[in-house]
């Protein structure tokens, strides 16, 4: 892998790390959601330092070209991200439904108390 490509990957990984750390410091996302990004940054850093690892894994897994392996890995990563986001959205939907039900019950109790005149 040419040196300029390795340096480009290293610079991109460092920029991504700075962005993720800035977003974390502003508390825009929780730490648990940033871990996936940090793992990707670590992979980029490792591959920029030891680029032959990518060639080794491509050969071991039977890919004809490195670009095919990278595309396949990125596809799998996107599937995992989609699954994790689906789990998060489902949990949030369940919590919103529960909160709406609790607010409705509280509103009903308040209306009952107002209509009876109990203060």
C-alpha positions in Angstrom: 0.0 0.0 0.0 1.5 3.4 -1.0 2.7 5.6 1.8 0.4 8.5 0.7 -2.7 6.2 1.0 -1.5 5.0 4.4 -1.1 8.6 5.6 -4.5 9.5 4.2 -6.2 6.7 6.1 -4.3 7.8 9.3 -5.4 11.4 8.9 -9.0 10.4 8.3 -8.9 8.2 11.4 -7.5 11.0 13.5 -10.1 13.5 12.2 -12.9 11.0 12.9 -11.5 10.4 16.4 -11.5 14.2 17.1 -15.0 14.6 15.8 -16.3 11.7 17.9 -14.5 13.0 21.0 -16.0 16.5 20.4 -19.5 15.1 20.0 -19.0 13.1 23.2 -17.7 16.1 25.2 -20.8 18.0 24.2 -22.9 15.1 25.3 -24.8 14.9 22.0 -24.6 11.1 22.0 -24.1 8.6 24.8 -20.8 6.7 25.1 -22.4 3.4 24.2 -23.5 4.7 20.8 -20.0 6.1 20.1 -18.3 2.8 20.8 -19.1 1.5 17.3 -17.4 4.5 15.8 -14.4 4.2 18.0 -14.0 0.5 17.0 -14.0 1.5 13.4 -11.4 4.2 14.1 -9.2 1.6 15.8 -9.5 -0.7 12.8 -8.6 2.2 10.5 -5.5 3.0 12.6 -4.4 -0.6 12.7 -4.8 -0.9 8.9 -2.9 2.3 8.3 0.0 1.1 10.5 0.0 -2.6 9.2 -1.6 -2.6 5.8 -0.5 -6.1 5.1 -3.1 -7.4 7.6 -5.8 -6.5 5.0 -4.0 -8.5 2.3 -3.6 -11.4 4.7 -7.3 -11.5 5.7 -8.4 -11.2 2.1 -6.3 -14.2 1.2 -7.4 -16.2 4.2 -11.1 -15.5 3.5 -10.8 -16.3 -0.2 -11.5 -12.8 -1.7 -10.0 -12.2 -5.1 -9.4 -8.5 -4.4 -9.1 -6.4 -1.3 -11.8 -4.0 -2.6 -14.3 -6.9 -2.6 -13.4 -7.8 1.0 -13.7 -4.2 2.1 -17.1 -3.9 0.3 -18.3 -7.1 2.0 -17.1 -6.0 5.4 -18.7 -2.6 5.1 -22.0 -4.2 4.0 -21.9 -6.5 7.1 -21.1 -3.5 9.3 -24.0 -1.5 7.9 -26.3 -4.4 8.6 -25.1 -4.5 12.2 -25.6 -0.7 12.5 -29.2 -1.1 11.1 -30.0 -3.9 13.5 -28.7 -1.9 16.5 -30.6 1.2 15.4 -33.8 -0.9 15.0 -33.4 -2.2 18.5 -32.9 1.3 19.9 -35.9 2.7 18.0 -38.1 -0.2 19.2 -37.1 0.4 22.8 -37.8 4.1 22.5 -41.2 3.4 20.9 -42.1 1.1 23.8 -41.1 3.7 26.3 -43.0 6.4 24.5 -46.1 4.2 24.5 -45.7 3.6 28.3 -45.3 7.3 29.0 -48.4 8.2 27.0 -50.4 5.7 28.9 -49.1 7.0 32.3 -49.8 10.6 31.3 -53.3 9.6 30.2 -53.9 7.9 33.6 -52.6 10.9 35.5 -54.7 13.3 33.4 -57.8 11.2 34.1 -57.1 11.3 37.8 -56.6 15.0 37.8 -59.9 15.5 35.9 -61.7 13.3 38.4 -60.3 15.3 41.3 -61.2 18.6 39.6 -64.7 17.4 38.9 -65.3 16.3 42.5 -63.9 19.5 43.9 -61.4 17.7 46.2 -58.5 20.1 46.7 
